Amino acid sequence: MSPLSNSCITLLDPPNGPYKRPTYSHIASISSPARLIYTAGQVGTLPDGTMVQEFEAQAKQAFINLKVALEAAGASVRDIVKLTYYIVDLEANIDAFRMVYVDFLTDEEGIHKAPSTLLSVARLARRDWLVEVEAVAAVRDLESKL
């Protein structure tokens, strides 16, 4: 499979490497000049600070919050080069999570297969948080003097 390129990002899988996954790539390469963006962990809080209660709603809101954070930094979902997911009670919540994150990463061009890591955790910083998502993104830096 040929690498997918978007701005300064190339997503690919090694030809003789591990099994190719339908929802993520094993490698993201960033060409210079680029500006890197790191988000804090995003959880399922609404803009007024209230927390949605059930897992699927928290996951959807966490991804909405992630998109808002990326846009505030001048990036989009297609600019993501690495995602990290933290999920409480993974066994009970993995199917709902997969549906939500595939929907978040899919647009008219298909699924954006940024490398990702999913961690099952006993709990997050607050007991009512069930999912947390963080991202690293890269955007072309046209003002760079490199």
PAVOPA-875519 format. One record per atom (N, C-alpha, C): residue in three letters; residue number from 1; x, y, z; atom name. Coordinates in steps of 0.2 Angstrom, whole numbers, m for minus. Each point is the difference from the previous one (the first is absolute). Last residue first. Layout:
PAVOPA-875519
 code pos     x     y     z site
  ALA NUM     X     Y     Z   CA
...
//
This chain:
PAVOPA-875519
 code pos     x     y     z site
  LEU 146    68   138    39    N
  LEU 146     4    m5    m2   CA
  LEU 146     1    m1    m7    C
  LYS 145   m14    16    13    N
  LYS 145     6     2    m4   CA
  LYS 145     5    m5    m2    C
  SER 144   m28     2     5    N
  SER 144     6    m2     2   CA
  SER 144     6     2    m4    C
  GLU 143   m25     2    m2    N
  GLU 143     4     6     2   CA
  GLU 143     7    m2     2    C
  LEU 142   m17   m15    m7    N
  LEU 142     2     3    m6   CA
  LEU 142     4     6     2    C
  ASP 141    m7   m24    11    N
  ASP 141     2     7     2   CA
  ASP 141     3     4    m5    C
  ARG 140   m18   m23     3    N
  ARG 140     6     3    m4   CA
  ARG 140     1     7     2    C
  VAL 139    m9   m18    17    N
  VAL 139    m3     4    m5   CA
  VAL 139     6     3    m4    C
  ALA 138    m7   m21    19    N
  ALA 138     5     4    m3   CA
  ALA 138    m3     4    m6    C
  ALA 137    m7   m14    25    N
  ALA 137    m1     2    m7   CA
  ALA 137     6     4    m2    C
  VAL 136    m9   m17    22    N
  VAL 136     6     4    m3   CA
  VAL 136    m2     1    m7    C
  ALA 135   m17    m7    22    N
  ALA 135     3     0    m7   CA
  ALA 135     6     4    m1    C
  GLU 134   m19   m14    19    N
  GLU 134     5     6    m1   CA
  GLU 134     3    m1    m7    C
  VAL 133   m22    m9    18    N
  VAL 133     3     0    m7   CA
  VAL 133     5     6     0    C
  GLU 132   m17   m16    18    N
  GLU 132     4     6    m1   CA
  GLU 132     4    m1    m6    C
  VAL 131   m22   m11    16    N
  VAL 131     4     0    m6   CA
  VAL 131     4     7     0    C
  LEU 130   m14    m5    18    N
  LEU 130     0    m7    m2   CA
  LEU 130     5    m1    m6    C
  TRP 129    m7    17    23    N
  TRP 129     3     0    m7   CA
  TRP 129     1    m7    m2    C
  ASP 128    m7     6    22    N
  ASP 128    m6     0    m5   CA
  ASP 128     3     0    m7    C
  ARG 127    15     1    19    N
  ARG 127    m4    m7     0   CA
  ARG 127    m5     0    m5    C
  ARG 126    22    15    m3    N
  ARG 126    m6     0     4   CA
  ARG 126    m4    m6    m1    C
  ALA 125    21     0    m9    N
  ALA 125     1     5     5   CA
  ALA 125    m6     1     5    C
  LEU 124     0   m23   m13    N
  LEU 124     3     6    m2   CA
  LEU 124     0     5     6    C
  ARG 123     0   m28     0    N
  ARG 123    m4     6     0   CA
  ARG 123     4     6    m2    C
  ALA 122     7   m23    m4    N
  ALA 122    m5    m1     5   CA
  ALA 122    m5     6     1    C
  VAL 121    11    m5   m25    N
  VAL 121     2     2     7   CA
  VAL 121    m6    m1     5    C
  SER 120    10    m6   m27    N
  SER 120    m5    m2     5   CA
  SER 120     3     2     7    C
  LEU 119     7     9   m25    N
  LEU 119     2    m2     6   CA
  LEU 119    m6    m1     5    C
  LEU 118     9     4   m28    N
  LEU 118    m6    m1     5   CA
  LEU 118     3    m3     6    C
  THR 117    11    14   m22    N
  THR 117     1    m5     5   CA
  THR 117    m6     1     5    C
  SER 116     8     6   m28    N
  SER 116    m4     1     6   CA
  SER 116     2    m5     5    C
  PRO 115     4    13   m27    N
  PRO 115     3    m5     6   CA
  PRO 115    m4     2     6    C
  ALA 114   m13     7   m21    N
  ALA 114     6     2     4   CA
  ALA 114     2    m5     4    C
  LYS 113   m17     2   m20    N
  LYS 113     3    m6     4   CA
  LYS 113     6     2     3    C
  HIS 112   m24    10   m11    N
  HIS 112     7     2     1   CA
  HIS 112     3    m5     5    C
  ILE 111   m20    m5   m18    N
  ILE 111     2     0     7   CA
  ILE 111     7     3     0    C
  GLY 110   m15     8   m20    N
  GLY 110     0    m7     3   CA
  GLY 110     3     1     7    C
  GLU 109    m6    18   m15    N
  GLU 109     6    m3    m3   CA
  GLU 109     1    m7     3    C
  GLU 108   m18    14     7    N
  GLU 108    m1    m1    m7   CA
  GLU 108     6    m4    m3    C
  ASP 107     0    m3    26    N
  ASP 107    m3     6    m4   CA
  ASP 107    m1    m2    m7    C
  THR 106     7   m10    27    N
  THR 106    m2    m1    m7   CA
  THR 106    m3     6    m3    C
  LEU 105     8    m4    23    N
  LEU 105     6     0    m4   CA
  LEU 105    m2     0    m8    C
  PHE 104   m17    m1    18    N
  PHE 104     4     6     1   CA
  PHE 104     6     1    m5    C
  ASP 103   m13   m20     1    N
  ASP 103    m4     5    m2   CA
  ASP 103     4     7     0    C
  VAL 102    10   m19    10    N
  VAL 102     0     0    m8   CA
  VAL 102    m4     5    m3    C
  TYR 101     0    m1    24    N
  TYR 101     6     3    m3   CA
  TYR 101     1    m1    m8    C
  VAL 100   m20    m8    12    N
  VAL 100     1     7     1   CA
  VAL 100     6     3    m4    C
  MET  99    m4   m24     1    N
  MET  99    m5     4    m4   CA
  MET  99     1     7     0    C
  ARG  98    13   m13    15    N
  ARG  98     2    m1    m7   CA
  ARG  98    m5     4    m5    C
  PHE  97    m5    m1    23    N
  PHE  97     5     5    m2   CA
  PHE  97     2    m1    m7    C
  ALA  96   m16   m15     8    N
  ALA  96    m3     7     0   CA
  ALA  96     6     5    m2    C
  ASP  95     7   m22     4    N
  ASP  95    m4     1    m6   CA
  ASP  95    m3     6    m1    C
  ILE  94    13    m4    20    N
  ILE  94     4     0    m6   CA
  ILE  94    m5     1    m6    C
  ASN  93    m6    m2    25    N
  ASN  93     0     6    m4   CA
  ASN  93     3     0    m7    C
  ALA  92     0   m18    18    N
  ALA  92    m7     2    m1   CA
  ALA  92    m1     6    m5    C
  GLU  91    22    m8     5    N
  GLU  91    m4    m5    m3   CA
  GLU  91    m7     2    m1    C
  LEU  90    15    15    10    N
  LEU  90     1    m1    m7   CA
  LEU  90    m4    m5    m3    C
  ASP  89     2    15    22    N
  ASP  89    m4    m6    m2   CA
  ASP  89     0    m2    m7    C
  VAL  88     9    23     2    N
  VAL  88    m1    m4     6   CA
  VAL  88    m5    m5    m2    C
  ILE  87    19    13   m15    N
  ILE  87    m7    m2     1   CA
  ILE  87    m1    m4     6    C
  TYR  86    16    18   m17    N
  TYR  86     0    m3     7   CA
  TYR  86    m7    m2     1    C
  TYR  85    17     6   m22    N
  TYR  85    m7     0     3   CA
  TYR  85     1    m4     6    C
  THR  84    15    15   m20    N
  THR  84     0    m5     6   CA
  THR  84    m7     0     3    C
  LEU  83    13     7   m26    N
  LEU  83    m6     1     5   CA
  LEU  83     2    m5     6    C
  LYS  82    13    14   m22    N
  LYS  82     0    m5     5   CA
  LYS  82    m6     1     5    C
  VAL  81     3    13   m20    N
  VAL  81     6    m5    m1   CA
  VAL  81     0    m5     5    C
  ILE  80   m19    19   m11    N
  ILE  80     3    m4     6   CA
  ILE  80     5    m5    m3    C
  ASP  79   m13    16   m14    N
  ASP  79     7     2     2   CA
  ASP  79     3    m4     6    C
  ARG  78   m23    m2    m9    N
  ARG  78     5    m2    m5   CA
  ARG  78     7     1     2    C
  VAL  77   m18     9    13    N
  VAL  77     1    m7     1   CA
  VAL  77     5    m3    m5    C
  SER  76     4    25     4    N
  SER  76    m6    m3    m1   CA
  SER  76     1    m8     1    C
  ALA  75    11    27     6    N
  ALA  75     1    m7    m2   CA
  ALA  75    m7    m3    m1    C
  GLY  74     7    22    11    N
  GLY  74     1     0    m7   CA
  GLY  74     1    m7    m4    C
  ALA  73    m5     6    24    N
  ALA  73     7     0    m2   CA
  ALA  73     1     0    m7    C
  ALA  72   m22    m2     9    N
  ALA  72     3     6     3   CA
  ALA  72     7     1    m2    C
  GLU  71   m10   m19    m7    N
  GLU  71    m2     5    m4   CA
  GLU  71     2     7     3    C
  LEU  70     3   m20    12    N
  LEU  70     4     0    m6   CA
  LEU  70    m1     6    m4    C
  ALA  69   m14    m3    19    N
  ALA  69     7     1     2   CA
  ALA  69     5     1    m6    C
  VAL  68   m22    m8    m4    N
  VAL  68     0     8     2   CA
  VAL  68     7     2     2    C
  LYS  67    m3   m23    m4    N
  LYS  67    m1     4    m6   CA
  LYS  67     0     7     1    C
  LEU  66     0   m14    19    N
  LEU  66     6    m1    m4   CA
  LEU  66     0     4    m6    C
  ASN  65   m20    m1    12    N
  ASN  65     5     4     3   CA
  ASN  65     6     0    m3    C
  ILE  64   m16   m15    m8    N
  ILE  64    m2     7    m2   CA
  ILE  64     5     5     3    C
  PHE  63     3   m22     7    N
  PHE  63     2     1    m7   CA
  PHE  63    m2     7    m3    C
  ALA  62    m7    m7    21    N
  ALA  62     7     1     1   CA
  ALA  62     3     1    m7    C
  GLN  61   m23    m5     2    N
  GLN  61     1     7     2   CA
  GLN  61     8     1     0    C
  LYS  60    m8   m21    m5    N
  LYS  60    m2     5    m6   CA
  LYS  60     2     7     2    C
  ALA  59     3   m17    17    N
  ALA  59     5    m1    m6   CA
  ALA  59    m2     5    m5    C
  GLN  58   m15    m1    18    N
  GLN  58     7     3     2   CA
  GLN  58     5     0    m6    C
  ALA  57   m21   m11    m3    N
  ALA  57    m1     7    m1   CA
  ALA  57     7     4     3    C
  GLU  56    m1   m24     1    N
  GLU  56     0     2    m7   CA
  GLU  56    m1     8    m1    C
  PHE  55     0    m9    23    N
  PHE  55     6    m1    m4   CA
  PHE  55     0     3    m7    C
  GLU  54   m17    10    19    N
  GLU  54     1    m7    m3   CA
  GLU  54     6     0    m5    C
  GLN  53    m6    21    12    N
  GLN  53     1    m5     4   CA
  GLN  53     2    m7    m3    C
  VAL  52     6    28    m3    N
  VAL  52    m5    m5    m3   CA
  VAL  52     1    m7     4    C
  MET  51     7    24    10    N
  MET  51     3    m6    m3   CA
  MET  51    m6    m4    m2    C
  THR  50     4    28     3    N
  THR  50    m3    m6     3   CA
  THR  50     3    m6    m4    C
  GLY  49     7    23    m4    N
  GLY  49     3    m4     5   CA
  GLY  49    m3    m6     2    C
  ASP  48    m6    16   m18    N
  ASP  48    m2     3     6   CA
  ASP  48     3    m4     6    C
  PRO  47     3    m8   m23    N
  PRO  47     3     7     1   CA
  PRO  47    m1     3     7    C
  LEU  46    m1   m26     0    N
  LEU  46    m3     5    m4   CA
  LEU  46     3     7     1    C
  THR  45    13   m25     3    N
  THR  45    m4     6     4   CA
  THR  45    m3     4    m6    C
  GLY  44    14   m22     0    N
  GLY  44    m7     1    m2   CA
  GLY  44    m4     5     3    C
  VAL  43    28    m1    m5    N
  VAL  43    m5    m4     3   CA
  VAL  43    m7     2    m2    C
  GLN  42    28     2    m7    N
  GLN  42    m7     3     0   CA
  GLN  42    m5    m5     2    C
  GLY  41    28     6     3    N
  GLY  41    m5    m5     0   CA
  GLY  41    m7     3     0    C
  ALA  40    19    15   m10    N
  ALA  40    m1    m3     6   CA
  ALA  40    m5    m5    m1    C
  THR  39    15     7   m21    N
  THR  39    m6     1     4   CA
  THR  39     0    m3     7    C
  TYR  38    18     9   m20    N
  TYR  38    m1    m5     5   CA
  TYR  38    m6     2     4    C
  ILE  37    13     6   m25    N
  ILE  37    m5     2     5   CA
  ILE  37    m1    m6     4    C
  LEU  36    20    10   m19    N
  LEU  36    m3    m5     4   CA
  LEU  36    m5     3     5    C
  ARG  35    10     8   m25    N
  ARG  35    m1     2     7   CA
  ARG  35    m4    m5     3    C
  ALA  34    18     1   m22    N
  ALA  34    m6    m2     3   CA
  ALA  34    m1     3     7    C
  PRO  33    16    m1   m25    N
  PRO  33    m1     3     6   CA
  PRO  33    m7    m2     2    C
  SER  32    10   m19    m6    N
  SER  32     1     7     2   CA
  SER  32    m1     5    m6    C
  SER  31   m12   m25     6    N
  SER  31     5     3    m4   CA
  SER  31     1     8     2    C
  ILE  30    m9   m25    12    N
  ILE  30    m1     7    m1   CA
  ILE  30     6     3    m4    C
  SER  29   m13   m26     5    N
  SER  29     7     4    m2   CA
  SER  29    m2     7    m1    C
  ALA  28   m11   m23    12    N
  ALA  28    m2     6    m3   CA
  ALA  28     7     4    m1    C
  ILE  27    m9   m28     3    N
  ILE  27     5     6     0   CA
  ILE  27    m3     6    m2    C
  HIS  26   m12   m21     3    N
  HIS  26     5    m1     4   CA
  HIS  26     5     6     1    C
  SER  25   m27     2    m6    N
  SER  25     6    m2    m3   CA
  SER  25     6    m1     5    C
  TYR  24   m29    m4     2    N
  TYR  24     6     4     1   CA
  TYR  24     6    m2    m4    C
  THR  23   m22   m10    m1    N
  THR  23    m2     7     3   CA
  THR  23     6     4     2    C
  PRO  22     0   m23   m11    N
  PRO  22    m5     4    m4   CA
  PRO  22    m1     7     3    C
  ARG  21    24   m15     2    N
  ARG  21    m7     1     3   CA
  ARG  21    m4     4    m4    C
  LYS  20    22   m17    m5    N
  LYS  20    m3     7    m1   CA
  LYS  20    m7     0     3    C
  TYR  19    21   m15     9    N
  TYR  19    m6     0    m3   CA
  TYR  19    m3     7    m2    C
  PRO  18    26    m1     4    N
  PRO  18    m6    m3     3   CA
  PRO  18    m6     1    m4    C
  GLY  17    21     2   m15    N
  GLY  17    m1     1     7   CA
  GLY  17    m6    m3     3    C
  ASN  16    11     4   m23    N
  ASN  16     1    m7     4   CA
  ASN  16    m1     0     7    C
  PRO  15    m3    20   m13    N
  PRO  15    m3    m5    m4   CA
  PRO  15     1    m7     2    C
  PRO  14    m5    22    15    N
  PRO  14     6    m3    m3   CA
  PRO  14    m2    m6    m4    C
  ASP  13   m16    21     3    N
  ASP  13     1    m6     4   CA
  ASP  13     6    m3    m4    C
  LEU  12   m10    27     2    N
  LEU  12     1    m6    m4   CA
  LEU  12     1    m6     5    C
  LEU  11    m5    29    m4    N
  LEU  11    m2    m6     4   CA
  LEU  11     1    m6    m4    C
  THR  10     9    27     0    N
  THR  10    m1    m6    m4   CA
  THR  10    m2    m6     5    C
  ILE   9     0    30    m1    N
  ILE   9    m1    m7     4   CA
  ILE   9     0    m6    m5    C
  CYS   8    m1    25    m3    N
  CYS   8     7    m2     2   CA
  CYS   8     0    m7     3    C
  SER   7   m21     5   m15    N
  SER   7     5     6     2   CA
  SER   7     7    m2     2    C
  ASN   6   m12   m20    m4    N
  ASN   6    m4     6     2   CA
  ASN   6     4     5     2    C
  SER   5     1   m27   m12    N
  SER   5     3     6     2   CA
  SER   5    m5     6     1    C
  LEU   4     4   m29     0    N
  LEU   4    m5     5    m1   CA
  LEU   4     3     7     2    C
  PRO   3    12   m23   m10    N
  PRO   3    m1     4     5   CA
  PRO   3    m5     5    m1    C
  SER   2    m1   m24   m12    N
  SER   2     4     6     0   CA
  SER   2    m2     5     5    C
  MET   1    m1   m28    m1    N
  MET   1    m4     6     0   CA
  MET   1     4     6     0    C
//
